[in-house]
Amino acid sequence: YIVAVESLDVFTGPMAEATVEGSLPRGTRVMVMLVMSGFGKIEEPIRGFLRRTDQDGNVLLEREGWQADRNWNWKDPHYRYSPGRAESDPEYIGSYCMDALSMALHCV
């Protein structure tokens, strides 16, 4: 995952009363070990928990390469299914509704 905001606080725990352990600047790459209740657990560069979204639902932490998996531009003559989903399970591709709709419209 990549920090998508100017600064992202890392907390001592996944509860509202947890204290701030430190913060990570935009662009910092982190390996999220566990996700629960909107929090992700990380070990490096600071050990603790971080929020994936803020109280308004804005994304604070994004998966690297997510844009390629959210491309449903069916009008593109070279349109293909999501590379991430196609690679992880080629037989499942098309079962995701946006992939199926995009490919159907692309074929018309």
KOLDREN-576852 format. One record per residue (C-alpha): residue number from 1; chain; x, y, z. Coordinates in Angstrom, 3 decimals. Layout:
BEGIN
<site><i>NUM</i><ch>A</ch><X>X</X><Y>Y</Y><Z>Z</Z></site>
...
This chain:
BEGIN
<site><i>1</i><ch>A</ch><X>0.000</X><Y>0.000</Y><Z>0.000</Z></site>
<site><i>2</i><ch>A</ch><X>0.991</X><Y>3.651</Y><Z>-0.478</Z></site>
<site><i>3</i><ch>A</ch><X>0.163</X><Y>6.643</Y><Z>1.736</Z></site>
<site><i>4</i><ch>A</ch><X>-2.184</X><Y>8.799</Y><Z>-0.377</Z></site>
<site><i>5</i><ch>A</ch><X>-2.377</X><Y>11.911</Y><Z>1.839</Z></site>
<site><i>6</i><ch>A</ch><X>0.181</X><Y>14.491</Y><Z>3.038</Z></site>
<site><i>7</i><ch>A</ch><X>0.664</X><Y>12.705</Y><Z>6.351</Z></site>
<site><i>8</i><ch>A</ch><X>-0.863</X><Y>9.560</Y><Z>7.822</Z></site>
<site><i>9</i><ch>A</ch><X>-0.844</X><Y>8.952</Y><Z>11.583</Z></site>
<site><i>10</i><ch>A</ch><X>0.222</X><Y>5.554</Y><Z>12.922</Z></site>
<site><i>11</i><ch>A</ch><X>-1.572</X><Y>4.603</Y><Z>16.154</Z></site>
<site><i>12</i><ch>A</ch><X>-0.662</X><Y>2.288</Y><Z>19.026</Z></site>
<site><i>13</i><ch>A</ch><X>-3.858</X><Y>0.273</Y><Z>18.498</Z></site>
<site><i>14</i><ch>A</ch><X>-7.002</X><Y>0.021</Y><Z>16.340</Z></site>
<site><i>15</i><ch>A</ch><X>-9.254</X><Y>1.731</Y><Z>18.887</Z></site>
<site><i>16</i><ch>A</ch><X>-10.463</X><Y>5.329</Y><Z>19.080</Z></site>
<site><i>17</i><ch>A</ch><X>-8.556</X><Y>5.910</Y><Z>22.334</Z></site>
<site><i>18</i><ch>A</ch><X>-5.196</X><Y>4.781</Y><Z>20.857</Z></site>
<site><i>19</i><ch>A</ch><X>-2.368</X><Y>7.306</Y><Z>20.864</Z></site>
<site><i>20</i><ch>A</ch><X>-0.346</X><Y>8.450</Y><Z>17.866</Z></site>
<site><i>21</i><ch>A</ch><X>2.936</X><Y>6.536</Y><Z>17.556</Z></site>
<site><i>22</i><ch>A</ch><X>4.230</X><Y>8.582</Y><Z>14.600</Z></site>
<site><i>23</i><ch>A</ch><X>3.264</X><Y>9.620</Y><Z>11.085</Z></site>
<site><i>24</i><ch>A</ch><X>4.157</X><Y>8.647</Y><Z>7.533</Z></site>
<site><i>25</i><ch>A</ch><X>4.556</X><Y>11.134</Y><Z>4.656</Z></site>
<site><i>26</i><ch>A</ch><X>2.748</X><Y>10.862</Y><Z>1.287</Z></site>
<site><i>27</i><ch>A</ch><X>4.193</X><Y>8.171</Y><Z>-0.953</Z></site>
<site><i>28</i><ch>A</ch><X>5.499</X><Y>5.943</Y><Z>1.848</Z></site>
<site><i>29</i><ch>A</ch><X>5.126</X><Y>2.275</Y><Z>0.950</Z></site>
<site><i>30</i><ch>A</ch><X>3.899</X><Y>-0.023</Y><Z>3.712</Z></site>
<site><i>31</i><ch>A</ch><X>3.131</X><Y>-3.720</Y><Z>3.989</Z></site>
<site><i>32</i><ch>A</ch><X>-0.257</X><Y>-4.093</Y><Z>5.675</Z></site>
<site><i>33</i><ch>A</ch><X>-0.264</X><Y>-7.314</Y><Z>7.681</Z></site>
<site><i>34</i><ch>A</ch><X>-3.815</X><Y>-7.342</Y><Z>8.988</Z></site>
<site><i>35</i><ch>A</ch><X>-6.950</X><Y>-5.343</Y><Z>8.317</Z></site>
<site><i>36</i><ch>A</ch><X>-9.747</X><Y>-4.917</Y><Z>10.847</Z></site>
<site><i>37</i><ch>A</ch><X>-12.424</X><Y>-2.300</Y><Z>11.487</Z></site>
<site><i>38</i><ch>A</ch><X>-10.961</X><Y>0.089</Y><Z>8.917</Z></site>
<site><i>39</i><ch>A</ch><X>-7.447</X><Y>-0.169</Y><Z>10.384</Z></site>
<site><i>40</i><ch>A</ch><X>-4.385</X><Y>-1.873</Y><Z>8.956</Z></site>
<site><i>41</i><ch>A</ch><X>-1.510</X><Y>-3.248</Y><Z>11.043</Z></site>
<site><i>42</i><ch>A</ch><X>2.025</X><Y>-2.444</Y><Z>9.904</Z></site>
<site><i>43</i><ch>A</ch><X>5.474</X><Y>-3.381</Y><Z>11.244</Z></site>
<site><i>44</i><ch>A</ch><X>7.664</X><Y>-0.973</Y><Z>9.232</Z></site>
<site><i>45</i><ch>A</ch><X>8.710</X><Y>1.819</Y><Z>9.083</Z></site>
<site><i>46</i><ch>A</ch><X>6.733</X><Y>2.399</Y><Z>12.312</Z></site>
<site><i>47</i><ch>A</ch><X>5.068</X><Y>-0.440</Y><Z>14.188</Z></site>
<site><i>48</i><ch>A</ch><X>1.372</X><Y>0.207</Y><Z>14.784</Z></site>
<site><i>49</i><ch>A</ch><X>-2.028</X><Y>0.646</Y><Z>13.180</Z></site>
<site><i>50</i><ch>A</ch><X>-3.223</X><Y>3.079</Y><Z>10.550</Z></site>
<site><i>51</i><ch>A</ch><X>-6.599</X><Y>4.060</Y><Z>9.161</Z></site>
<site><i>52</i><ch>A</ch><X>-7.377</X><Y>3.168</Y><Z>5.564</Z></site>
<site><i>53</i><ch>A</ch><X>-10.043</X><Y>5.876</Y><Z>5.219</Z></site>
<site><i>54</i><ch>A</ch><X>-10.932</X><Y>8.998</Y><Z>7.187</Z></site>
<site><i>55</i><ch>A</ch><X>-14.304</X><Y>9.715</Y><Z>8.859</Z></site>
<site><i>56</i><ch>A</ch><X>-15.643</X><Y>11.128</Y><Z>5.548</Z></site>
<site><i>57</i><ch>A</ch><X>-14.673</X><Y>8.003</Y><Z>3.604</Z></site>
<site><i>58</i><ch>A</ch><X>-11.682</X><Y>9.590</Y><Z>1.825</Z></site>
<site><i>59</i><ch>A</ch><X>-8.920</X><Y>7.128</Y><Z>0.982</Z></site>
<site><i>60</i><ch>A</ch><X>-5.769</X><Y>7.543</Y><Z>3.094</Z></site>
<site><i>61</i><ch>A</ch><X>-3.978</X><Y>4.391</Y><Z>1.988</Z></site>
<site><i>62</i><ch>A</ch><X>-4.216</X><Y>2.964</Y><Z>-1.521</Z></site>
<site><i>63</i><ch>A</ch><X>-3.118</X><Y>-0.273</Y><Z>-3.106</Z></site>
<site><i>64</i><ch>A</ch><X>-0.288</X><Y>0.194</Y><Z>-5.591</Z></site>
<site><i>65</i><ch>A</ch><X>-1.506</X><Y>-0.115</Y><Z>-9.178</Z></site>
<site><i>66</i><ch>A</ch><X>-5.214</X><Y>0.118</Y><Z>-8.252</Z></site>
<site><i>67</i><ch>A</ch><X>-5.920</X><Y>2.376</Y><Z>-11.235</Z></site>
<site><i>68</i><ch>A</ch><X>-5.171</X><Y>-0.420</Y><Z>-13.717</Z></site>
<site><i>69</i><ch>A</ch><X>-7.699</X><Y>-2.682</Y><Z>-11.966</Z></site>
<site><i>70</i><ch>A</ch><X>-10.372</X><Y>0.034</Y><Z>-12.158</Z></site>
<site><i>71</i><ch>A</ch><X>-10.114</X><Y>0.725</Y><Z>-15.891</Z></site>
<site><i>72</i><ch>A</ch><X>-13.419</X><Y>-0.067</Y><Z>-17.584</Z></site>
<site><i>73</i><ch>A</ch><X>-12.847</X><Y>2.025</Y><Z>-20.707</Z></site>
<site><i>74</i><ch>A</ch><X>-14.716</X><Y>-0.353</Y><Z>-22.996</Z></site>
<site><i>75</i><ch>A</ch><X>-14.449</X><Y>2.116</Y><Z>-25.907</Z></site>
<site><i>76</i><ch>A</ch><X>-10.673</X><Y>1.601</Y><Z>-26.076</Z></site>
<site><i>77</i><ch>A</ch><X>-9.957</X><Y>-0.662</Y><Z>-29.074</Z></site>
<site><i>78</i><ch>A</ch><X>-7.344</X><Y>-2.514</Y><Z>-26.980</Z></site>
<site><i>79</i><ch>A</ch><X>-9.540</X><Y>-2.899</Y><Z>-23.863</Z></site>
<site><i>80</i><ch>A</ch><X>-8.674</X><Y>-5.858</Y><Z>-21.619</Z></site>
<site><i>81</i><ch>A</ch><X>-9.956</X><Y>-7.092</Y><Z>-18.277</Z></site>
<site><i>82</i><ch>A</ch><X>-8.307</X><Y>-5.962</Y><Z>-15.048</Z></site>
<site><i>83</i><ch>A</ch><X>-4.694</X><Y>-7.176</Y><Z>-15.166</Z></site>
<site><i>84</i><ch>A</ch><X>-4.658</X><Y>-7.930</Y><Z>-11.438</Z></site>
<site><i>85</i><ch>A</ch><X>-7.825</X><Y>-10.030</Y><Z>-11.484</Z></site>
<site><i>86</i><ch>A</ch><X>-6.851</X><Y>-11.744</Y><Z>-14.758</Z></site>
<site><i>87</i><ch>A</ch><X>-3.455</X><Y>-12.718</Y><Z>-13.330</Z></site>
<site><i>88</i><ch>A</ch><X>-4.702</X><Y>-13.879</Y><Z>-9.929</Z></site>
<site><i>89</i><ch>A</ch><X>-7.519</X><Y>-16.073</Y><Z>-11.312</Z></site>
<site><i>90</i><ch>A</ch><X>-7.949</X><Y>-16.220</Y><Z>-15.111</Z></site>
<site><i>91</i><ch>A</ch><X>-11.032</X><Y>-18.454</Y><Z>-14.832</Z></site>
<site><i>92</i><ch>A</ch><X>-12.811</X><Y>-16.000</Y><Z>-12.539</Z></site>
<site><i>93</i><ch>A</ch><X>-12.343</X><Y>-12.977</Y><Z>-14.780</Z></site>
<site><i>94</i><ch>A</ch><X>-15.621</X><Y>-11.670</Y><Z>-16.095</Z></site>
<site><i>95</i><ch>A</ch><X>-17.502</X><Y>-12.758</Y><Z>-12.999</Z></site>
<site><i>96</i><ch>A</ch><X>-16.937</X><Y>-9.295</Y><Z>-11.534</Z></site>
<site><i>97</i><ch>A</ch><X>-19.906</X><Y>-7.268</Y><Z>-12.807</Z></site>
<site><i>98</i><ch>A</ch><X>-17.932</X><Y>-4.245</Y><Z>-14.055</Z></site>
<site><i>99</i><ch>A</ch><X>-15.544</X><Y>-6.495</Y><Z>-15.997</Z></site>
<site><i>100</i><ch>A</ch><X>-18.441</X><Y>-8.387</Y><Z>-17.577</Z></site>
<site><i>101</i><ch>A</ch><X>-20.369</X><Y>-5.233</Y><Z>-18.477</Z></site>
<site><i>102</i><ch>A</ch><X>-17.279</X><Y>-3.523</Y><Z>-19.905</Z></site>
<site><i>103</i><ch>A</ch><X>-16.324</X><Y>-6.500</Y><Z>-22.046</Z></site>
<site><i>104</i><ch>A</ch><X>-19.912</X><Y>-6.927</Y><Z>-23.278</Z></site>
<site><i>105</i><ch>A</ch><X>-20.072</X><Y>-3.266</Y><Z>-24.314</Z></site>
<site><i>106</i><ch>A</ch><X>-16.601</X><Y>-3.515</Y><Z>-25.848</Z></site>
<site><i>107</i><ch>A</ch><X>-17.720</X><Y>-6.433</Y><Z>-28.021</Z></site>
<site><i>108</i><ch>A</ch><X>-20.785</X><Y>-4.621</Y><Z>-29.364</Z></site>
